[in-house]
Amino acid sequence: MIKDNLPSFGLTSKDFGEDFTWGVSTAAYQIEGAYNLHNKGASIWDTFTSKKGNIHNNEHGQVAVDFYHKYKEDILLMKAMYIKHFRFSLSWSRILPNGIGAINNEGIDFYNKLINFCLEHGLTPWVTLYHWDLPEALQQKGGWANREIIDWFKAYVSICCKAFGDRVKNWMVLNEPMVFTGAGYYLGVHAPGKKGLKQFLPAVHHAVLCQAEGGRIVRSLVANANVGTTFSCSQITPYSSKPKDILAASKADALLNRLFIEPSLGMGYPTENVSVLKQIEKYSKPGDVENSIFEFDFIGIQNYTREVVKHNYFIPYIQARIVKASKRAVKTTLMDWEVYPPSIYNMIKKFNAYKGVHKILITENGAAFTDTLLNNSVHDVDRLQYLQNYLQQVKKAQNEGLKVDGYFVWTFTDNFEWAEGYKPRFGLVYVDFKTQKRILKSSGRWFKKFLS
Ligand code: BGC
């Protein structure tokens, strides 16, 4: 085995204070596998991945990293790494194979076993109710574009709270609604592969309502709940100081960073920046503005990169386009995302500025780089330095008195990275996808030392 030469950092987890929450984040479809075992129903990701051309190498999450069978091994490894908080999501179609109606007790059993095993081993579960894997049966009825999703979602959330709320106290309603509506219902590059405004605008509105309704249900059914929801966010930098680029950047910011949090705070949609959002009105009913509001206990922000945005006349509705990192001569990850640590600091600052945001946790941050397995070791210095540099920025925010109460690495093991398949590896733990063997990377060794 190669002797790790872990670059020094100068900070330990203790420097962030006793109450700071340290954890790792995952999502059901990306890790569980067991896609049709024990009565699980199909999700939109099962369907989307089954169509040729949607995913890199036509890969899918049917087995993923087999967390369904290997959860004990993974949790014991987390424990050995001093990880105390584990964020995972529930698969809606494992619990309700048809999205509504009959409950699948085997699905409930799986999550009960998982939650109990976490607790027995000193790990606190942080549950995301929806991380993109809508039951296919509901997509057949229009999915997020159908207003009935509000009732479907409320029923599902109630079932989860009643089943697990005696032991799970930390809940996140949605994972990155901008990504699942934007990539899934506007660009068509994620499940369910829909394109255009007609699907996107109602999906946005219904997600905003579900975000708040879900929060209300958790609060009413779970004693001492800590209720949050999560948002993707990136610093947006105008390509130049030309007014047109500055305007383009403000539109991208409204869409990528503000669209979902602002209605929940009672600020409405950012229509003054992106006028096409006024069309959401068509899908609105009396009372929706009030019903979109919910006072979350915490907001989870998920940051990876920054975006540089340029005016472009041909891009509909926003006349703005992202300038790819690979075209900008900057350091990038395998996702072609710029490595830009100040982005996380600026996002902490941005979300701190909202009145009504009580607590902020970084619920995802991490990076995919090419990992080389050599003599049973992966010396992933790039990832390690990425994490250290981003954490320096989190510390800087904390030193300045900004709210930031936790940090979860994306992610624990390598997994299925959506449209990119298994190529980008984000894990602290390497997975040999053929044998499902887990190997701690240098970044994982460092994180362990950092937490110890
Ligand atoms: C998502 C994860 C995803 C990660 C890296 C986030 O957008 O919540 O599911 O794997 O970023 O792309």
Residues whose N, C-alpha, C, O or C-beta is under 5 A from the ligand:
A	BS01	BGC	A27
